Amino acid sequence: MTSKKYDWGGDSLPQIENHSLCKHKIIKDYLIKYICVRYRGNIPYPNSSFKLTIIDGFAGGGQYDYHGTTVGGSPLAILEAVKEAEAILITKHGKDRVRLDVDIICIDKNKYAVKHLNNTLDQTEYPREKIRVWNQEFGNTLPEIIQFIKYKSNSRGKCLFILDQYGYSDVLMSQLRTIIAMNAEVILTFAIDTFITFLSEKSKPVLKNMGFSDSKATRILALNNHTENCRAKIELIFSEHIKQHSNAKFYTPFLIHSDKSNWGYWLVHLSKHYKARDVMMDVHWKHGNKIAHYGGPGLDMLSYKSAFDNDYTDQIVLSKEYRFDEIAKAESMAVLPEQIARVVHKCPLPFHELKDQISNNTPASDEMIRSALWEGKENKELIISRQKKDRIKDTDIIKSPPQSFFSFSRNKG
Ligand SMILES: C[S@@+](CC[C@H](N)C(=O)[O-])C[C@H]1O[C@@H](n2cnc3c(N)ncnc32)[C@H](O)[C@@H]1O
């Protein structure tokens, strides 16, 4: 299977599967939290408003058929999220103190998708002048989007990109870099299984287009002997490539499986802010059963790193799929205190630096990390000066007691 193409030009709506509905739920939940969290930090002055632009770069036609029922696509998930976030904020702050100014730009290169989307949006209550629908290739619209945001909010506007491409090659690394440089966030789909399965000499131009050098592309192709092990190695290269070339400080690549075909794609979240990463992690834990990552619990989320490094034995560590469920949470919590103690044993770190260092390697939420620190303190594996778990501050130094080195060495052997 390659990525299934939706068609909004026929007599019936395209059919949608559970995994895509799950993706919409994640996008919607994330947006609700994003707006509520960022609003709290930026309650607008009287007569001003909270400005946000959401770009749905591969918007589709807006509606699908799900077992005989019409359901909304990503643009409707966005509209619902804005409405729900507004209701939450009004309950919290009062109607007079809530002024959202959210523009939504939907882009799709397919004219049938755009026609259907326009019809669908005309039937919603959202102010139509706040939704733009552009029938273009996403990549060509970036300069216009940047202009729009500058004009709207003097370059300081918040913006979030949802880039739900079919495959893996419609969003360039240079575009991700431009977006991240705007201080924006990205939710990107990347059809990793399709890509690796169909990798061949013919993929060289695609790899080049993705920003891989000739030598890296040759290395990827040389790795490709269609074993599980080679998949793990290629996934790791891709994962690091996206993180490095987008310049995003925080990066989470999680896998969503199609329930019918069992093919998976990554839902990648890219941002510059720890809080944003944490909010997304909370959403993943909420939708636990549908999202997965390989590797280990705790700080070993991408532990197939060691498989990659170990070319001699070529052992594969990528053996288990972790869902974001209670079992995975318990396994992470069982190993995190000692793993953190190992990190700070080498060098004591302020809490914010510890978070920066570990958060791309762990599925743990901020709350889980704090609980692990506290358990480490109670087990005397860690030294933290605070007396209460929820009072740990970013500047607090986390260190391990000197004698802990010996117990680690013993456990290791
Ligand atoms: C996976 S579907 C999008 C589904 C939609 N985001 C949703 O969740 O309801 C991908 C869409 O991207 C459009 N598309 C493909 N390549 C594109 C490009 N380069 N620029 C803009 N749209 C593109 C296709 O026409 C298709 O409607």
The ligand as an ORCA input file, in Angstrom:
! r2SCAN-3c Opt
* xyz 0 1
  C      -3.812     13.431      3.562
  S      -4.806     14.496      2.616
  C      -5.252     15.721      3.760
  C      -6.269     15.376      4.720
  C      -6.686     16.494      5.640
  N      -5.563     17.162      6.253
  C      -7.562     15.927      6.706
  O      -7.044     15.461      7.709
  O      -8.785     15.958      6.543
  C      -3.613     15.376      1.686
  C      -4.202     16.545      0.863
  O      -3.087     17.292      0.392
  C      -3.331     17.715     -0.929
  N      -1.991     17.939     -1.521
  C      -1.108     17.031     -2.002
  N       0.049     17.623     -2.335
  C      -0.095     18.943     -2.028
  C       0.766     20.083     -2.107
  N       2.005     19.981     -2.567
  N       0.295     21.259     -1.675
  C      -0.969     21.392     -1.204
  N      -1.839     20.353     -1.129
  C      -1.391     19.144     -1.520
  C      -4.138     16.615     -1.561
  O      -4.938     17.126     -2.618
  C      -4.983     16.132     -0.359
  O      -6.231     16.768     -0.346
*
